[in-house]
Amino acid sequence: MEGTVKSFDRAKGWGFIEVPGEADIFVHTQAITPASRPLMQPGRKVNLVLVMGRRGWQAAHVKIKAVKVHEF
């Protein structure tokens, strides 16, 4: 599933991802792949899996989508 980072607070270790057709999805830093953690910024596209948590749906296996680099 694809989504867009809405917010992410590194100090608190959590944020939200916008997913079309869903309410904003909670994401905890432990659900983000280590390589993607420093790149979690509003507007970044991510791939994720939805899992049911104690308080509803939350993101798991979150990974920043590859950015296409244009050759000149």
N, C-alpha and C positions, 0 to 999 in steps of 0.2 A: 504494500500500500504506500502511496505517496502523500506527503504533507509539506507544510511550510512552517519553519520556526516562527512562532508568534513572539515569544519572550523566553529568555533563559538567564537566570541569575547564578553566575558561577560561585559566588560566595555562599549562597543557600543550597546550591546543588540541584536545582529543579527549575522547571519552566513549563511552557505549553506549546503544543504544535497544532496548527490549523489543518484539519482534514476535511475536504469537501463532503458535505452531507452528514457531518458529525459535529457534536459540540467540541469545543477545544479539548485536546487530549493532554493529560498530565504526563510529563516525562521527568524521570529522576536521572541524575548523572550516571548511576550504575547501569542504566538501560541503554547508554550510548557507547558505541564502540570507542576504545581508547583513542584511536587516530582521529575520530570525529569530534571529540570533546572540545578541543581548542577552537573549532570552527563553528560552534553553535552560536549563531547570530541571527537576529530577526531578518526574515526574508530568505534565508537559505533553504533550499529544497532538501528534503530527506526521504529516505525509504525507512519504513517501520512496520512492525507487527503490532496489532492491537491485542492486548490480553486483559482479562478481567482481574482487577485488583480489589482490595478491601473496600474502596470507595468508588468503584466504577471502572470504566475503561481507562487503560493507561498504555503508554507506548513501551515497546520492548525492541531490542535488536535495532536500535536507531543508528543510521549511517548517513552521512552527508552524501548527496548525489554527486557524481563526478561532474566537474565543470569542463565544458568543451573549450579547448584552446584553439584559436584560429591561427592558421599559418599565414605569414605575410610574404 
